[in-house]
Amino acid sequence: MKLPRVSAVVAAAVLAPAVLFPSTASAAPQPAGVSGPDTASGSAPDTAAGETAKDTGKETAKDTGVTDQEKQDRAEIQRILADPETGRGVREAAEKALKGTAADLRHFLTVELDQQRKTDNRVRVFQILGTGGPAVQKAAKAALNGTDEDIAAFLKTGQYVARAEDQDRAEVERILADKDSGPGVREAAAKALKGTAADLRHFLEVDLAKQRGDDNRVKVSQIMASGGRAVREAANKAMDGDDAAILKFLTEGWPAAQAEDDRVAILVILANKETGRHTAEGAQKALNGTAADLRKFLEVELPKLRAEDNRIKVSQLAESGGPAVRKAARAALEGSDADITAFLTDGWAKARAEDEAAAAGSGTGTPGQGAGQQGTGQQGQGAQQPQTVQPAGFTETTTTGTGAGITVVGSGSGSGSGALAATGTDGIGWEAGGAAAALAAGAALVALSRRRSAED
């Protein structure tokens, strides 16, 4: 029983190669001295391929680690370049590193970046020093004399603190220079400028409002004392309120009330029959305009227009007055507006008195002429024309000039023209003042009294 079982095992062992490897079994017989197929050598290629793939995987993993670091470094450098605060030195070194190897990128980030930043920071501080205000310059100099950390601190916070101080100082100086700032504000501002940064800030945040409130009340009191009716009423009402009411009056109430008073003043000028043509035209134009036009007329245009009308008046006197009046009028015309005004308010009356005295001395004077026509002279533009009352036996002649017509008195024997030449009233429509009107009225009363005495 044992032999057949062993024979079966041996037979299986012999037949197994032929079954498993038919090509080998059918191959030609090997020459003597050559071994058969080596199954180990047949599996060698597969083993080598596996080892190669394993080694390649290790190398790829190694290369991937370096590439990731390089990518990170490159991205960081590009971020630095995109920062607008990056200085010139850092930019140049960063751009150079981007053109190099991975080692160049790493060297820039770990070594060059810090060095270049310190250099750029100092350059920036020097630039700020050249353009900053007093406080900024002081802080910049202190930083430059310190360490790199002092430089960085100045750029991060110090410069802004100093700039705030400079801005406060500039604002206080502006307030001090403002012509609308009151005495209280000016005094407090000047004091703050001599102090510290904290004093400047305290003035702007605390003192300024209080001082302005006090100054505004003083200003309203002054306006109330010198303004017209509407302005006085509005100012008095504001003084009963708080600082807000005072401020509202100055910004809104005062201009409105002033416009109302200005309109009334211009209407008075227009209502005066002695107002000259140019002045009247300017006044009417202002009434048709805005509040600013009213104020401009009264403050700017009115003196010029009155001076122009006064010159016309004096020119008429220089042509129609007596010898002394003509001489004085022509002298005034050669002078300034002030000379014209002086002639109308004083010189004209004196010259006319000389002409009347000369006429009386030569016997050419007429009854009632001296008292009736010698007045105090023109009281500037807008004076009232004297109204004469005729005594018995006199005729009247109406003449017209630039303004309204006037009534002059002449003798019944035809000597009226001589009286006009002597007094300098021929052809003048609005030359006599209010005082002259009173004197003329007095002369008329004297003449009337004489007439009644003669009748008695």
ABEGO torsion letter per residue (X at the ends): XAAAAAAAAAAAAAAAAAAABAAAAABBBBBBGBBBBBAAAAAAAAAAAAAAAAAAAAAAAAAAAAAAAAAAAAAAAAAAAABAABBAAAAAAAAAAAABBAAAAAAAAAAAAAAAAAAAAAAAAAAAAAABBAAAAAAAAAAAABBAAAAAAAAAAAAAAAAAAAAAAAAAAAAAABAABBAAAAAAAAAAAABBAAAAAAAAAAAAAAAAAAAAAAAAAAAAAABBAAAAAAAAAAAABBAAAAAAAAAAAAAAAAAAAAAAAAAAAAABAABBAAAAAAAAAAAABBAAAAAAAAAAAAAAAAAAAAAAAAAAAAAABBAAAAAAAAAAAABBAAAAAAAAAAAAAAAAAAAAAAAAAAGABBBGAAAAABBAEBAEBGBBBBBBBBBBGBBBBBBBBABBBBBBBBBAAGAAAAAAAAAGABGBABABBAAAAAAAAAAAAAAAAAAAAAAX
